[in-house]
Amino acid sequence: MNIISIRKNPDFTDIAIKYFQQSWKSVLPIIYEDCITHSINARNSLPQWYLLEKDNEIIGCAGLITNDFISRGDLYPWINALFIDEKHRGNAYGSLLIEYAKKDAKEAGFEYLYLCTEHVGYYEKYRFKYIGQGYHPWGEESRIYELEIK
């Protein structure tokens, strides 16, 4: 297993853009292209984008960003777009991406990590705690979770 930071490995930019676009078809493709491309030389520690590689195959992805299109702009950074290919689910591979993002967040001086989701039960396995609801610009709401970084 190998986690590839796009910022540290910009030669993976095009691969990352394509993988995120294929994994999250509900998001306009230009969003990931623009976000990932501009993250390479960002002035700050955020955003970060990651790929998960197993046996020379990309099987997952995640981001570490300042806001996940949610009303709680006071909270950051956010893990977003966590995805593991269906045939590789059930192996806790998502936790590898979470741990890598957690390490980057801690190195950047953050004490907490956040995420928003409709899933109940998955993130709690990784010590995330539900802290309330948040609201998206398109009229939906999501559960907000917090993880203290130690």
N, C-alpha and C positions, 0 to 999 in steps of 0.2 A: 504494500500500500504506500502511496506517495501523495502528499498534498502539494499542489503547485500554487504558489502565490503568483498571481498575474503581475503584480507590481515588481516582484523580484525576478520574474521570468517573462518579460514582455514579448518574447517570441511566441508565447502561447495566446496572445491577444485574440487573434482571429479564431482559434479553436475555441476559446472561452466564449466569445460572442456567439458563435454558432451553437455551442452546447446549451448556453442559457436560453437562447431563442427557441431551440427545439424542446427544451424541458419545460418552459413556461410560455406556452402558446397563447395564453390569455393576455399577455403583456405585449404591447406594440413592439415589434422587433427593433425599431430605432432606439427605444429606451435603453436596452442592454448595450447596443453598439455605442451609443453616446456615453453612457455611464462608465463602461469598462475602458473605452479608449481614453477618456479624460482622467481616469484614476491612475494611469501609469506615471504621470509626472505631477500628481497632486501636491500642493504645498503642505498639506497636513497629513496626518497618519491615516485619515479616512478619505475616501472609501477604499476598501480592499475587496478583492474577488478571488475566489479559490476554486480549483478543480481537484477532484479526487480521482486518482489513477490506480488501477489494479491491472497487473499483467499487460502494461502498455495500452490499456483501454480506459478512456474517461468514463467513469461510472457515477459521478456525482458532482455537485457544485454547491456553493453558498457565497453570500456576500456579507460584508461588515460595513454598515453604512450609517449615516447621520440621522435619517428618518425614513421609515417604511410607509410613506403616504398615509400617515395616521395622525390623529389630532394631538397626540402627546409629544409635541416638539420639545418639551422640557426634558425628555428622557432620551438618552443615547449613550453608546452606539447600539445599533440594532443588527442582529443576525437576520438576514433575509434570503429568500430564494433557495432555502435548503432543499436539495433534491437528490435522491438516490434512485438510479434506474431500478425498475420493478424487479428484474431478475436478481438483483443484489440486495433487496430489502430483507429485513429480518436478521441481519448480521451486526447491527449497531454501528454501521459505517457512518451514519449521520453524526454520531458522537465524535468521530475523528475530526470532522469539519468544525463542529462546535468547539472542541478543545483547541484547535488551531486558532480559530477566531478569538477565543477567550485569551489565549497567550498574546496575540497581537494587541488586543484591547488593554490587557494589563501592562504590556510594555509601553503603550501610549499614555498610561497614567489613569485609565478608567477603573472605577471600583465596581461597576455593575454592567451587566449586559442585558439587553432586552430583545424580545421578539413578539410578534403578533401572529395569531393563528386562530383557526376554528377547531384545531385538534385538541382533544382532551385526553390526557393520559400519556402521551408520547414524551413531551418535554419535561414532565414531572419526574420521569425516570432519570433525568440528567440534572436534577436539583433546581430546575426552574420553578418559581412560585408565581401563581396567578395573583395579579395585583389589581385587576379591574378591566373595564371595557375601554376601547378606543374607537374612534370613528374615522372612516375613510371619506375622501372627497366625493366618491361615487355613491354615497348613501348607505353603505354597509358598515357593520361594526365587527370588531375582532377582539378576542381575548388578548390581554397583554400579560406577558410573563417577564419576570426579573430573575437574574442570577447574580449573586454576589460573587465577585472575582476574588479569590484568596491567593 
